[in-house]
Amino acid sequence: MKKLLLLFCALLSFGISTAPAYAYDSYVSGNVGWTLSNDLNIKDTNDHIVIKLPLKKGVSVLAALGSRSENVRLEGEFGYQTRDLNLTGLNGKWEILSLLANCYYDFYTEGIQPYVTAGIGAGRITLTDFFTGGYQYNWEGSTKLAYQLGAGFAIPINNKISIDARYRYFVLNDVTNGNVIKYTPAISSVLVGLRFGF
C-alpha cells in the first residue's frame, strides 16, 4: 500500500511539473466548500452592537463561466451560500444568492498555478425557518452590493482540466431590518473544485 501511495505521489508530481501551459481561452468551473463559523454582529442605527449571533458552519457552491488572456482571467459567477443560526431559543437559516464579476491574476501558467482574485456584484439574502418564542418567521430578503476577495491555486490534470482550491472572503453591504437593526453579512469559505477549458 505504501509503495502504491509513493508511486501515485511520484506520478502526480511528474504530471504537475510537466503539465503544459493553458491550451484554452474560455472555461467553466464549479466549486463546493464550507463556510467557516463566526459571529454576526447585530447593531442599532447608531452602530452599537446589540447582540452577537453565533453562526454555524455552512455550505458554499459556486459556478462560473470565464475567459483567459495571458495571466489574467475574467469571469461571471453565480453563488449560493447557506448558514444556520446557533443560539438557545433562536434558530433559523439564512441563504445568500449572488452574481459577481470576478478578476483573477495567475502568477504562473504552468505547473502549480497560484492566483489572487477580487470581484464585485450583487447578492440577495433571505431568512427562512426562523423560530423564536414558539413562532416561525420568514423574511423575503434584501438585495445588496456584494464583493469578494480570495486566493488559491490550480493543479492541472491535463492542458484543459485543473483542480482548483481556494480561500474566499465574501461580504454584503449593510442589511437593515425595519430601520431598527442592521448587520453586515461576511462569510469566509474554503472551497475545492474543477475548471474545464474549451
N, C-alpha and C positions, 0 to 999 in steps of 0.2 A: 504494500500500500504506500509506504514512504517513497519507494522508487518511482511509482506511478505519479505521485504528487510532485516529486522533484522533476520528473520528465515533463509534466504538464507545465510547471513553472518555467522551465527552460524554454519550452516551445512558445509560451506566451511572451516571454522576454524577447525571444528571437523575432516573433511576429511584430511586436511593438517597435523594436529597433530597426526593422527592415520595412515597415509599412510605408507605402508611397504617400506622396502628398495628396491632398484632396483631388478627386477626379470628378468633381461636380460643382455646379454653380447654385443649384437650388436644393432644398431639403425639407423633410418633415421630421418632427421629433415628438416624442412623448416621454413624460417623466412622472413618477409617482414617489411620494415620500411621506415624511412625518413632520407635523408642525410641533414645535417644542413647547412645553408647558411654561406659562408665565402669568403674571398678574395683570388684570385690566383695571386701570385707574379711572374710576367714575368721578367726574368733577362737577362742581356747580358752575354757574355762569361767571363767577369770579375766579375761576381756575383753582379753587381749593378742592383737594381730594376729599370726597365724601366717603367712599368705600373702595376697597380693593377686592376685586372678584378673581379668585384663582381659576385659571383656565387649564383644562386637561390637555394632554397631547391629542392631536387630531390627524387628519389626512389632507394631503395636498396633491392635486392632479393637474398636470399641465399638458397642453397640446399646442404645437406651433408649426407655422409654415414660414420658411425664410429663404434668403439668398446670400451668397458669399462673394466677396471681391477681395482677393489677396487675404489679408489678416482680419478684415472687418466683415461682420455678419449683421444683417438687419432682418428682423422677423416680426410677424404678428402672432400674438399668443393669447389663447383662451385658458383661463384658470378656474379651478374650483377648490375651495378650502373650507373645512368644517372644524369647529371646536365645540367642546362641551363645557358648560359652567360646572364648577365643583365647589359648592358651598352648602352647608347644612340648612335645610329648609328652602333652598333656592336652586332649582335645576332648569336646564334648558340647553338649547343648541343653536349656535349661530352658523350661518353659511355665507360665504362670500363668492360671488361670481365676478370675474374680472376679464377685461380685454385690454391688452397692453401692446405698445410698440416698443420693441427691445433692440438695443445695440450691443454687440459683442466685439471684444478685441481678443483674437487668438495670438498668443505670444509666439507659438510655433505652429507650423502646418504639417509637420512630420513627427512620428513617434508620439509620445505622450504630449498632449496639447493643452496646457493651462490657459485659462481665459478669465477675463473680468466682464461684467455685464451691468447695464443700467437700463431702465425702461420707465415709461410713463403712459397713463391711460385712464381708465375709469373702472370702478368696482362697485358692486351693489351688495350691501349687507342686509340680511334678514334674520329674524329671531323666531324660532319655532319650538313647540313643545316646552314652553316656558311655564314652570309650575312654582307657585309660591302661595302660602296660606291656603292650600287646598284648591286654588283656582288655576286654570290654564289660560295662557295668553299667547297670541301670535302677532308678531309685528311685521307688516308688509315690507318694511325696509326703506333704505335710502341709498341713492347713488351719489358717489363722491369721486373726486380726483384721487388717483392711486399712483404709486410708484414703487419700483423695486430696485434693489442693489444686490449684487451677488458675485460669486467667484466659484470656479470649478475647474474640471479638467476632462478631456475626452481621450479615450483609448481606442484607436482604430482597430477594427476586426479585419477589415479589408479597405480598399480605397473608396467605398461607398457607405459602409456601415461603421458606426462608432458607438461605444459605450460612453455614457455621459454621467458624471457625478458632480453635484454642486451644493453649495450653501446659498440660501436666498433670504433676504430680509424684505418683507412686503409691508407697506403702510397705506392706510386710507386717511384722507383728511378728516378733521374733527366731525364726528357724528353727533347731532343734537336730538334729544327726545323731549318733545313738549316744551322747548325753550326753558327747561329746568335743569337738565343734566346734559353733560357731553363727555365724550371719550374718543380716543384715537386708537382704532384697531391697528396693532402692529404684530406681525407674525414672522417668526424665524422658522425656516424649514430646511431639512436635509433631504435631497432627492437623488434618485438614480433613474436612468432611462436609456433610450436608444435614439440615434439620429440616422436617418436614411437619406442618402443623396440621390438625386436623379438629374 
